[in-house]
């Protein structure tokens, strides 16, 4: 029971008590029932753990753009028993089956909603497979919803338009992902090249038609951090690679070169200077370049610059 301080009894002006178990508001003085049959907005069962309490909540009140109905979904479950545990007879079961079938049909009634539901479902599966954050998923869903007034999406490849949308969302959310990586997480390996080419065409069309969307430029630091995280490189190696990239950013080393190859070379040079065992094979597979490319970029960096590092002496042990 909780005493409501802001209300008072209309009879004796005493404080009111909220009886949650019986769903009533009663007076603490005279005992008159002020309100009854109150709606319980709490969880299904009581729990001392916050995580369990959130799981048992009746509703979250949150909507999402990653579902065609904005997350306001109602479903008729498949069961042979009612809410009280009694078995449903055959006639009611057939009626519920027909209601469930028509409810699923009504949810997606038009070809536009069917296409929207299909692409949004593909967006969710791809973002989960690529370990992308919910922010990227929501941004990609918003981008696709805004395409109807700018780009004709009817008849386009679902995989390619999904890859182009996620690629644009990654750019807006400052997440480093290449178009080929996204396509590799959507389609079969034999179709990656063709789907990537088609997705690049869709992306160029989206940029031209939706020119007001400004995407931040992905810097070299993002590529270095991405490769370092995926190869589980030590933090001090990543920090040195970032420092080398900062010192040499004014040169023409990166002109006309793929940024992932330059970032892999910075990381490999930093690992060699610090005496860390980082294989070129691992870095090249993560960066998406060949080992020859990494060696060539390392040769260019070491040719144009003379690198000298000073290590901090270790503390004496007492």
N, C-alpha and C positions, 0 to 999 in steps of 0.2 A: 504494500500500500504506500502511496505517495500523497502527502498533504499538499494541496494546491493553495499557494499563498495568495494568488491573484484573484481568487473567486471567494464568494461568501454565500451562505445559505439565504435564500429569499425569505425564510420564516423567522429565524433567530439571528441572522447575520454572523453565524459561526463559520469556521473554516470548513472546507469541503475535503473529502477524502476520495481518491480515485481507486476503486476496487477493480484491479485489472483482471483478477481471476473470474469474477462474476460479470464484468463489463458494466459496472454501475458507478455513479458518482453519488455518494451519500454524505449527509451532514454529520460532522463529528460531535455536534451538540444534541440535537433532537432526533437524529437518525432518519430524517426524511430522505427519500430517494429523489434526487434532483434530475438525474438522467439515467437511462438504462439502455441495454443492448448497444453498447459502444463498440466501435470498430477497433480491432487490435491491429496496429500498424507495426508491431514488433516482429522479431524472427519467429520461426516455427517452434523452436524449443529454446530454452535458456541454456547459455553456455558461458563459462568464465573466460574462455579463450577468445581473443578478438578475431582471430582467423576463422575459427569455427562459427562465430557469430555472423561474420560477413557471408560465409557460405550458406548459412541457414536463413538469410534474409528473404523476405517475400518478394521484393523487387528492388533493383538497383537504382531505377530512375534515370539511367544513362542511355543515351541514344548514340548510334554510330552511323557514319556515312558508308561504312564498308558493307552494309546490307541494303538491299533494294528497298526494304520497308523501314529503314532507319532503326532497325533493332526492335521495333514494336511488333513482335511476332507472337501469334497465338497458335498453338498446336493441340490437336486432339490425340492423346496418347493411345497406343495400342494396348488394350488390357481386357481381360475377361471378368474383372471385378470392378465395382464402383468404389467411391471414396470411403465407404464404411466397411469394405471388405466382403460384401455380399457378391455372389456370382451373378453375372448378367445373363438373362435368358437369351435364347437364340434370336428372337425377333428384335430385341433392343440392340444386340450385337451387330446385326445386319444394318440396322438404322445408323448406328454410330460409324460403321465402316463406310456407308454412303456419305455421311456428313464429313468424314475425314477426307474422302476422295474429292468432294466438291470444294472443301475448304482449301486444299492444296491447289486446285485449279483456279480458284478465285484470287488467290494471292498473286499469281502471275497470269493476268488475264490478257494482256496485249503483247504483240511481238516486241515492242520497245522494252517493256518490263522484263520479258523473258531474256532479251539480250543483255539488259542491265544486270539482272541476277546472275547470268552466266559469267560475265566479265568480272563482276565484283567477287564472285566465288573464286575465280581464277586468281584475282589479285591477292585474296587472303591466303590461298594455298602457296602462292609463290613467295610472298613475304615471310611466311612461316618457314618455308624451305631454305630461304636465304638468310634467315635469322635477322631480318630487318625489324626495326622498332614499330610500335603501333602508330607513332607519329608519321612515319613514311606511308603506312597503310592508309591512314585517314587522309593524308595529302593526296595520295594517288587516287583514292575514291572521289575526292572533291574535283580533281582534274578531269577524271573521266565523266563525271556528272556535268561538267561545264563544256564538254566537247560537243554536245548536241546542237548548240547554237552556233558553233564555229566550224566544226569538221563533220563530214558525213561518215558515220561509223558503220552504217549498214553495209554488209557484205565484206567487211574487212576481216582479216585473220585474227581470231581471238588471242592466240599466243603472241602475235607480233604487236597488236595494239596494247596488250597487257604489258609487254616488255617496254614499249615506248613510254607508257604512262608511268611505270615504276621508275624508269630512268630519269624522267623529268622530276618526279617526286624526290628522288635521291639528290638531285642537283639542288632543289629548293631547300631540302633539309640538311644540306651540307654533308651528305654521306657519299663516300667514294665507292661506287660500283660501276663497272663498265657494262656496256650494252651486251657484250658477249657473255659475261658472267650471268646476267639476268636471263638471257635466252637459254643458257646452259641449264639453268634451274627450272625451265618451263618445258622444253621440248626434248625430243630424243637427240642423241649425239649426232646422228647422220643429218638432222635437219637444222643444226645450230647455225651453220653458215648462211643458209637461205633465209631462215627466220631473222637472223641478225641484220641482214641486208634489208629485208622488208621492214623490220622495226625501225631501222635508221631512216628509211623513207618516211614512215609515219611520224617519226619524231621531228623531222625537218618540216613536215606539213603542220604539225601542232605548233611549232615555234613560230612559223610564219603567220599562221592564223590567230594565234594567241600571243601576239608580240608584247602585250602589256605585262606578261609574267616575267619578272626579272629573276634569274637564277644566279647565285653567287659563284664566283670563279673558284674552282677547286685548286688549291695551292699545292706546292711540292710537299709541304709539311703533312698534309692529309695522306698523300700516297706513302710517305715514309712511315707514318704511324700505322697505317693499314697493314703494310707488309710486316712491320715489326710485331704487331699484335697477332697476325695469323701465323707467323713463324715462331711465336713465343720467345722473342729475343729479349735480352736483359734491358732494363730501363736505361742504364748508362750507355749502352751501345746506341740505342735510339736517340738519346740526348746528344751524343757526339755526332751522329749522322745529321740531326737537325741543325747543329751548329755549323757543320761543314757546308750544308746546303745554304745556310744564311750567309756564310762568308763568300760563297761563290755564286750567289744569285745574280750578280751584275755582269757575269761573263756570258759568252755566247756558247757555252757548253750544251745547254738545253735547246738551242735553236734547231727546229726541225726534227727533234728527237722525241720519242715516246716518253711521257713523264714517268710511267711505271718502270721503264728500263733505267732511267736516271736515278729514281728513288732506290731501286734495288742496288745500283752501284754505290750510292752513298752509304747504304746500310752495310754492304759487304766491306767497303773500305774502313768504316768505323769498327767493324768486328775484327778486322785484321790488325788495326792499330792497337786495339785493346786486348789482343790475344785470345779472342773468343772463337770457338769452333763452330762457325756457321758455314754450311756447305753451299756452294753455288747452285747445286742441283735443287736444294730446297727453296732457295730464294727465287730461282728462275721459275719453278713450277707455281709458286704462289703469285709472283708478279705477272706471269703470263708471257714471259720473254724467254729467249734461249740463253744458254750459258755463254755463248760467243758474244751476244749483245752486252752482257754484264761485264765481260772482260774488256771489250772495246771501250765501254763507258768508263770503267776504272782506269784504263790507260790514258784516256783523254783528261780525266780529273788529275791524275798524278803527273801528266806532262805539263799542263798549264799551271799547276800550283805546287808549291813545296809545303807539305804538311808537317807541322811540328806540334806535338802535344806534350803537356807537362802534367805528370801524375802527382796527385797529392800524397805525400809520405804517410805511411801507416802510423797510427798512434802507438806509442810505446806501451808495453804491458807492464803493469806494476805488480 
